[in-house]
Amino acid sequence: MTDRITALRALLQRNPKDARAHFGLAAEYEKQADWIQVIAHLTQYLELAEDQGNAWGRLAKAHLATGKSDAAAAAYDRGIEAAQRHGHPSMAAEFEDARADLGG
């Protein structure tokens, strides 16, 4: 476990609803390809914070890495909505392309 993960976990022990700590942990676990932890912390983050799209794309990537294409498609759909709502058309287009590659 890295020092950063240890520090972020300590933050969450003090405040389990710290959205930034959940996002930070997801990013650290993403570096280690620990997709289950990425999914867990991004899910928590997205329940606590308004996201502009980035976290939804990361969540989709994590779901794909665990073989859950339906969950990835749903995350891309939410990411498209968030990106459009926050004025990020290029991010929305990127997610639309990725979503189209999944089919369905």
N, C-alpha and C positions, 0 to 999 in steps of 0.2 A: 504494500500500500504506500502510495506516495505521500509526502508531507502535505501536499495540497489537498489530497483526499482526506487525510486526517484532520486538517484544519476545517474543511468544509463540513465534515461530519460533526465536529465539535460545535460549529455554528448551529447546525440543525438540532443538536441536543438541547441547546439553549432556546431555540426558536424553530420548531418543526415547520412553521409556515413561512419561512424565509425563502421566497421564490428564487432569489438570486443564488442562494446556496444550492438549491435543487438544480438550477441550470448549470452552475459551475461543476457540480458533481457529474451531471450528465456529460458535459464536455470532457472531463477527465476520464470518465469510463469509456467514452467514445474513442479516445486515444489508445485505450487498452483493448478495444473491440469487445468489451463486456456489455453486450447488447441488452441483456436482461436488466442490468443496472441502468443503462441509458434509458430504456423504456420506462422503468419505474420512476426515475427522477424527472424525466421530461413530462410524464403524465402528471406528477405532482406539481411541477412548475406551471403547466397549462391549466390546472385547476385553480391556481392561485394568482395568475397574472394574465394580463392581456398581451398577446403575442402578435407581432406584425407579420409573422409567417415563418421565420427562420426555424423556430423550435418545431413547428409542424413538419417541415422538410427533414429535419434531423430525426424526428420520431418515425417518419415514413422509412427513412434509410435503415433505422434500427429494426423496424418490423420486417423489412425485406431481408435483412441479414439473418433473421430468425425464421424465415420462410413463411411469414404471415402476410401474404399479398393483399388479402381483403382489408386487414388493418392498415396496411401501407396506403392503399387506395383511399381509405377514409381519412387518414392523416393528410394526404395530398389535397383532398377536397377541402378540408378545413383550412389548410395552408393557402390554397387559392383564394378562398373567401377572405381570410385575414389580410393577405397581401393586397388584394384589390381594395379592401376597406381602408387600408393605411397608405394607399397610393404607391404601391410597389409593383408596377405592371411587368417589369422584367422578371421578378421573382414569381409572380403569378404564372407567367408564360412558361418559365422553367418547370414549375410544378405541373402545369397542364400537359407539357410534353412527357414528363415522367409518368403521369397518371395515364396518358394515352398508351404508353408502352406496356402498361399492366393489363390493358384491355378491360372489358366489362363495363 
